[in-house]
Amino acid sequence: MKATWDIFCTVVDNYGDIGVTWRLARQLVAEHGVAVRLWVDDLRAFVPLCPGADLGAARQMQQGVEVLHWPAEWAPAGTADVVIAAFGCRLPDAYVEALCSRPAPALWLNLEYLSAEEWVEGCHGLPSPKPNGLRTVFYFPGFTERTGGLLREAGLLARRVAFEADPAQRAGHLARLGVQPQAGAALISLFAYENPQLGGWLDALASAANPSHMLVPQGRIVPELCAWLNEPELAVGAIHQRGTLTVQVLPFVSQDDYDRLLWCCDFNAVRGEDSFVRAQWAGRPMLWHIYVQEENAHWEKLEAFLAIYRKGLSEPAAHALLTLWRAWNMHQDMDAAWRGFMVHWPELQAHARQWCAKQAAQPDLAMTLVQFYRNWL
């Protein structure tokens, strides 16, 4: 009999939380043969990631996953063998009570946010007993063998390599998005939170000797792009050129199409967690806009990742990388930072490939979750 899994997702950051849980649910079904129910409290964030999904459906099957609207008033729905509370979300009280009455205990996992901080390794897999007799287990994605790993579907990198080797695939994907880049132009994707530093980066690109074409999926950064272009709004498909820079607004696309967009580009600016991980699998130089926390607590997470990501780079290239990422996240000079970054472009390209290969040598998150459950039984 198939093991049953319930994944609970509270949408906090537009698409980040649902992006991770939807990707995980799909992989668990496709590669590990388990039955997954994905409970989502706001389907408005789910529909753009899964074209064809029904915004008004209380229950629907999508790509083998049973997707359910998580209502404010919980109705009895049974429990599962494995329960994942994603990113600290609180399970319904009635569901927790039902867990207490199961004849066989369920594995209750708190799937935490991705972090490269050193303390994560010591907390990964630790149980937390509850007063009602249940216990949860802290489960941390991560970048080392002492964590849960990163989401990576089987064959993902092979598909990327095949895509890269076939210019017709790349051209076809770009054409479907309405993109016709100038010959020789560097393609840059931009998916970010609001950021006043965007103007400095765009200035650097617009005044560069070589042309670039920036592709901006609909999202929270578009108003800053409007301000820089002095345009009241930018519709999907809008194309503007300033100096050697062309900027183009793209529609929000499915996760699989977003992967291909990352593979098409020479440089990817990403945000949050899901697109951050996918940019690493793209094997291109990248820029991460980390989710802002109070009192700049996110800076520690940023520095922790930079400490491991920059290993293997020459000192000048590592300094250029640090300068760019800090400028983007700490409101510093992006114009100068970008120019300094580009001086080390060949080394940074090679490093991105090496980092991708290093991470791919470790088990992926879905696999470690399934193995953890099997060992727990």
C-alpha positions as CSV (number, residue, x, y, z in Angstrom):
1,M,0.0,0.0,0.0
2,K,1.3,3.5,-0.9
3,A,2.5,5.7,1.9
4,T,0.4,8.8,2.2
5,W,1.9,12.2,2.7
6,D,0.2,15.5,3.6
7,I,2.1,18.7,2.9
8,F,0.7,21.9,4.5
9,C,1.6,25.3,3.0
10,T,0.7,28.7,4.2
11,V,1.4,31.3,1.4
12,V,3.6,34.0,3.0
13,D,5.9,35.3,0.3
14,N,3.8,35.3,-2.9
15,Y,5.3,32.3,-4.6
16,G,8.2,31.1,-2.5
17,D,6.5,28.8,-0.1
18,I,4.0,27.3,-2.6
19,G,6.8,27.1,-5.2
20,V,8.9,24.8,-2.9
21,T,6.0,22.7,-1.7
22,W,4.4,22.2,-5.2
23,R,7.8,21.2,-6.6
24,L,8.4,18.7,-3.7
25,A,4.9,17.3,-4.0
26,R,5.2,16.6,-7.7
27,Q,8.6,14.9,-7.3
28,L,7.4,12.7,-4.4
29,V,4.6,11.4,-6.6
30,A,6.5,11.1,-9.8
31,E,9.7,9.5,-8.5
32,H,8.8,7.8,-5.2
33,G,5.3,6.5,-5.8
34,V,3.7,8.0,-2.7
35,A,0.2,9.6,-2.5
36,V,0.5,13.3,-1.7
37,R,-2.1,15.8,-0.6
38,L,-1.0,19.4,-0.8
39,W,-3.0,21.7,1.4
40,V,-2.7,25.4,0.3
41,D,-4.4,28.3,2.1
42,D,-4.3,30.6,-0.9
43,L,-4.8,29.1,-4.3
44,R,-4.2,32.5,-6.0
45,A,-0.5,31.9,-5.6
46,F,-0.8,28.3,-6.9
47,V,-2.6,28.9,-10.2
48,P,0.2,30.9,-11.9
49,L,2.7,28.1,-11.1
50,C,0.3,25.4,-12.5
51,P,-1.5,26.6,-15.6
52,G,-4.8,24.8,-15.9
53,A,-5.4,24.7,-12.1
54,D,-8.8,25.7,-10.9
55,L,-8.8,28.7,-8.6
56,G,-12.2,27.9,-7.1
57,A,-11.8,24.1,-6.6
58,A,-11.7,22.8,-3.1
59,R,-10.1,19.7,-4.4
60,Q,-8.3,19.0,-7.7
61,M,-5.8,16.6,-9.1
62,Q,-2.8,18.2,-10.8
63,Q,0.1,16.1,-12.1
64,G,-0.7,13.3,-9.8
65,V,-0.9,15.5,-6.7
66,E,-4.2,16.0,-4.8
67,V,-4.3,19.8,-4.3
68,L,-6.7,20.9,-1.7
69,H,-7.7,24.4,-0.5
70,W,-6.9,24.6,3.2
71,P,-10.0,26.3,4.6
72,A,-10.1,28.6,7.6
73,E,-12.7,26.2,9.1
74,W,-11.1,22.8,9.1
75,A,-13.3,19.8,8.1
76,P,-12.4,16.3,9.0
77,A,-10.2,14.9,6.2
78,G,-8.2,12.0,7.7
79,T,-4.5,12.0,8.4
80,A,-1.4,10.8,6.5
81,D,1.6,8.6,7.3
82,V,3.9,11.5,6.8
83,V,2.9,15.1,7.6
84,I,5.0,18.0,6.5
85,A,4.4,21.5,8.0
86,A,6.2,23.7,5.6
87,F,8.2,26.7,6.9
88,G,6.8,26.8,10.4
89,C,3.1,26.8,9.4
90,R,0.7,25.7,12.2
91,L,-1.4,22.6,11.5
92,P,-5.1,22.8,12.2
93,D,-5.9,21.9,15.8
94,A,-8.4,19.2,14.7
95,Y,-5.8,17.6,12.4
96,V,-3.3,17.5,15.3
97,E,-6.0,15.9,17.5
98,A,-6.6,13.3,14.8
99,L,-2.9,12.5,14.7
100,C,-3.0,11.7,18.4
101,S,-5.7,9.1,17.8
102,R,-4.0,7.3,14.9
103,P,-3.4,3.6,15.6
104,A,0.1,3.9,14.1
105,P,2.0,7.1,14.7
106,A,2.7,9.5,11.8
107,L,6.0,11.1,11.1
108,W,5.5,14.8,11.6
109,L,8.2,17.0,9.9
110,N,8.8,20.7,10.2
111,L,10.3,21.5,6.8
112,E,12.4,24.6,7.5
113,Y,13.7,27.4,5.3
114,L,16.9,26.8,3.4
115,S,20.0,28.2,5.1
116,A,23.8,27.7,4.9
117,E,24.3,28.8,8.5
118,E,26.5,26.4,10.5
119,W,24.0,25.7,13.2
120,V,21.6,24.0,10.7
121,E,23.7,20.8,10.6
122,G,23.3,20.4,14.4
123,C,19.5,21.0,14.3
124,H,18.7,18.9,11.3
125,G,16.7,15.8,12.3
126,L,16.3,16.8,15.9
127,P,12.9,15.8,17.5
128,S,10.7,18.2,19.4
129,P,8.3,16.4,21.9
130,K,4.8,17.9,22.3
131,P,2.8,18.0,25.5
132,N,0.1,15.8,23.8
133,G,2.6,13.0,23.3
134,L,3.3,13.7,19.6
135,R,6.7,14.9,18.4
136,T,7.9,16.9,15.4
137,V,11.2,16.6,13.7
138,F,13.1,19.6,12.4
139,Y,14.1,19.0,8.8
140,F,16.5,21.4,7.1
141,P,17.3,21.6,3.4
142,G,20.9,22.5,2.9
143,F,24.2,22.4,1.0
144,T,26.1,19.7,2.9
145,E,25.7,16.0,3.5
146,R,24.6,16.7,7.1
147,T,21.4,18.4,5.9
148,G,18.4,17.3,3.8
149,G,19.9,18.5,0.5
150,L,18.2,20.6,-2.2
151,L,15.2,19.9,-4.4
152,R,16.4,18.4,-7.6
153,E,14.4,16.1,-9.9
154,A,15.9,13.0,-11.4
155,G,17.4,13.8,-14.8
156,L,17.1,17.6,-14.3
157,L,20.8,18.3,-15.2
158,A,20.7,15.9,-18.1
159,R,17.7,17.8,-19.5
160,R,19.5,21.0,-19.1
161,V,22.5,19.7,-20.9
162,A,20.4,18.5,-23.8
163,F,18.6,21.9,-23.9
164,E,21.9,23.7,-24.0
165,A,23.2,21.5,-26.8
166,D,20.2,22.2,-29.0
167,P,20.0,25.8,-30.2
168,A,16.6,25.2,-31.7
169,Q,15.2,24.4,-28.3
170,R,16.6,27.6,-26.8
171,A,15.3,29.7,-29.7
172,G,11.9,28.0,-29.6
173,H,11.5,28.7,-25.9
174,L,12.5,32.3,-26.2
175,A,10.2,32.7,-29.2
176,R,7.2,31.3,-27.2
177,L,7.9,34.0,-24.7
178,G,8.1,36.7,-27.4
179,V,11.8,37.2,-27.1
180,Q,14.0,37.9,-30.1
181,P,17.4,38.8,-28.7
182,Q,19.9,40.8,-30.7
183,A,22.8,38.7,-32.0
184,G,25.6,38.7,-29.4
185,A,23.5,40.2,-26.6
186,A,23.9,38.7,-23.2
187,L,20.6,37.5,-21.8
188,I,19.8,38.4,-18.1
189,S,16.8,37.2,-16.2
190,L,15.5,39.4,-13.3
191,F,13.2,38.1,-10.6
192,A,13.4,40.1,-7.4
193,Y,11.7,41.9,-4.6
194,E,11.4,45.7,-4.6
195,N,14.9,47.1,-4.8
196,P,16.0,50.7,-5.1
197,Q,19.4,49.5,-6.3
198,L,18.0,48.4,-9.6
199,G,18.6,51.8,-11.2
200,G,22.4,51.6,-10.6
201,W,22.6,48.2,-12.2
202,L,20.5,49.2,-15.2
203,D,22.7,52.3,-15.7
204,A,25.8,50.0,-15.8
205,L,24.2,47.7,-18.3
206,A,22.9,50.6,-20.5
207,S,26.4,52.2,-20.7
208,A,28.3,48.9,-21.2
209,A,30.2,48.3,-24.5
210,N,28.4,45.0,-25.1
211,P,24.7,44.7,-25.6
212,S,22.5,42.9,-23.0
213,H,18.8,42.0,-23.0
214,M,17.1,41.8,-19.6
215,L,14.0,39.6,-19.2
216,V,11.8,40.5,-16.3
217,P,8.9,38.1,-15.4
218,Q,5.9,39.9,-13.9
219,G,6.5,40.6,-10.3
220,R,7.4,43.0,-7.5
221,I,10.4,44.5,-9.2
222,V,8.5,45.9,-12.2
223,P,7.5,49.2,-10.5
224,E,11.3,50.0,-10.1
225,L,11.8,49.2,-13.7
226,C,8.9,51.6,-14.6
227,A,10.6,54.3,-12.6
228,W,13.9,53.9,-14.3
229,L,12.3,53.9,-17.7
230,N,10.0,56.8,-16.7
231,E,7.0,54.8,-17.8
232,P,3.7,54.8,-15.8
233,E,3.3,51.0,-16.3
234,L,4.8,48.1,-18.3
235,A,2.5,45.5,-19.8
236,V,3.6,42.0,-20.6
237,G,5.6,42.0,-23.8
238,A,6.7,45.6,-23.4
239,I,10.2,46.2,-24.8
240,H,12.3,49.3,-24.1
241,Q,15.9,50.1,-25.1
242,R,18.3,52.5,-23.4
243,G,21.9,52.6,-24.5
244,T,23.1,49.0,-25.1
245,L,20.4,47.6,-22.8
246,T,17.1,46.2,-23.9
247,V,14.5,45.4,-21.2
248,Q,11.4,43.2,-21.7
249,V,8.6,42.2,-19.4
250,L,7.6,38.6,-19.6
251,P,4.5,36.8,-18.4
252,F,4.6,34.8,-15.2
253,V,5.4,31.2,-16.3
254,S,5.1,27.7,-14.9
255,Q,8.0,26.2,-13.0
256,D,9.2,24.1,-15.8
257,D,9.2,27.0,-18.2
258,Y,11.0,29.2,-15.7
259,D,13.7,26.5,-15.5
260,R,14.1,26.8,-19.2
261,L,14.3,30.6,-19.0
262,L,17.2,30.3,-16.5
263,W,18.9,27.9,-18.9
264,C,18.5,30.4,-21.8
265,C,20.2,33.2,-19.9
266,D,23.8,34.0,-19.3
267,F,23.1,35.6,-15.8
268,N,20.2,35.1,-13.5
269,A,19.0,37.4,-10.7
270,V,16.6,35.5,-8.4
271,R,14.8,35.9,-5.1
272,G,13.6,33.9,-2.1
273,E,14.2,30.2,-2.0
274,D,12.7,28.3,-5.0
275,S,14.2,30.4,-7.8
276,F,17.4,30.6,-5.8
277,V,17.9,26.8,-5.9
278,R,16.8,26.6,-9.6
279,A,19.4,29.2,-10.5
280,Q,22.1,27.0,-9.0
281,W,21.0,24.1,-11.1
282,A,21.1,26.3,-14.2
283,G,24.9,26.5,-13.7
284,R,25.1,30.2,-14.5
285,P,26.5,33.2,-12.6
286,M,23.7,34.5,-10.4
287,L,22.6,37.1,-8.0
288,W,20.4,36.3,-5.0
289,H,17.9,38.8,-3.5
290,I,17.3,37.3,-0.1
291,Y,14.0,37.8,1.7
292,V,14.3,40.8,4.0
293,Q,13.9,40.2,7.7
294,E,13.6,42.5,10.6
295,E,16.8,44.1,12.0
296,N,18.6,42.8,8.9
297,A,18.7,39.2,10.2
298,H,18.8,38.0,6.6
299,W,22.3,39.4,6.2
300,E,23.6,36.6,8.3
301,K,22.0,34.0,6.0
302,L,23.4,35.8,3.0
303,E,26.9,35.9,4.4
304,A,26.7,32.2,5.4
305,F,25.9,31.2,1.8
306,L,28.6,33.5,0.4
307,A,31.1,31.9,2.7
308,I,30.6,28.5,1.1
309,Y,29.7,29.5,-2.4
310,R,32.9,31.5,-3.0
311,K,35.3,28.7,-2.0
312,G,37.5,27.9,-5.0
313,L,37.4,31.4,-6.5
314,S,40.5,33.5,-6.7
315,E,40.7,36.3,-4.2
316,P,39.9,39.0,-6.7
317,A,36.9,37.1,-8.2
318,A,35.6,36.3,-4.7
319,H,35.8,39.9,-3.7
320,A,33.9,40.9,-6.8
321,L,31.2,38.4,-6.1
322,L,30.9,39.5,-2.5
323,T,30.7,43.2,-3.5
324,L,27.9,42.6,-6.0
325,W,25.7,40.5,-3.7
326,R,26.2,42.9,-0.8
327,A,25.4,45.8,-3.0
328,W,22.2,44.3,-4.2
329,N,21.1,43.3,-0.7
330,M,22.6,46.0,1.4
331,H,21.7,49.1,-0.7
332,Q,25.2,49.9,-2.0
333,D,26.6,51.0,-5.4
334,M,25.4,48.4,-8.0
335,D,26.9,50.3,-10.9
336,A,30.5,49.9,-9.7
337,A,29.8,46.5,-8.3
338,W,28.5,45.2,-11.7
339,R,31.5,46.6,-13.5
340,G,33.9,44.9,-11.1
341,F,32.0,41.6,-11.3
342,M,32.3,41.5,-15.1
343,V,36.1,41.8,-15.0
344,H,36.1,38.2,-13.7
345,W,33.3,36.8,-15.9
346,P,35.1,33.7,-17.3
347,E,36.1,32.5,-13.8
348,L,32.7,33.1,-12.4
349,Q,31.1,31.2,-15.2
350,A,33.3,28.2,-14.6
351,H,32.7,28.4,-10.9
352,A,28.9,28.3,-11.3
353,R,29.3,25.0,-13.2
354,Q,31.6,23.6,-10.6
355,W,29.3,24.5,-7.8
356,C,26.3,22.9,-9.6
357,A,28.2,19.7,-10.0
358,K,29.3,19.7,-6.4
359,Q,25.7,20.0,-5.1
360,A,24.4,17.5,-7.6
361,A,26.8,14.9,-6.1
362,Q,24.6,14.9,-3.0
363,P,21.2,13.3,-2.5
364,D,18.3,15.5,-3.3
365,L,15.7,16.7,-0.8
366,A,12.8,14.5,-1.8
367,M,15.1,11.4,-1.7
368,T,16.4,12.2,1.8
369,L,12.9,12.8,3.0
370,V,11.7,9.4,1.7
371,Q,14.8,7.7,3.2
372,F,14.3,9.4,6.5
373,Y,10.7,8.1,6.7
374,R,11.9,4.5,5.8
375,N,14.5,4.6,8.5
376,W,12.0,6.0,10.9
377,L,9.5,3.1,10.4
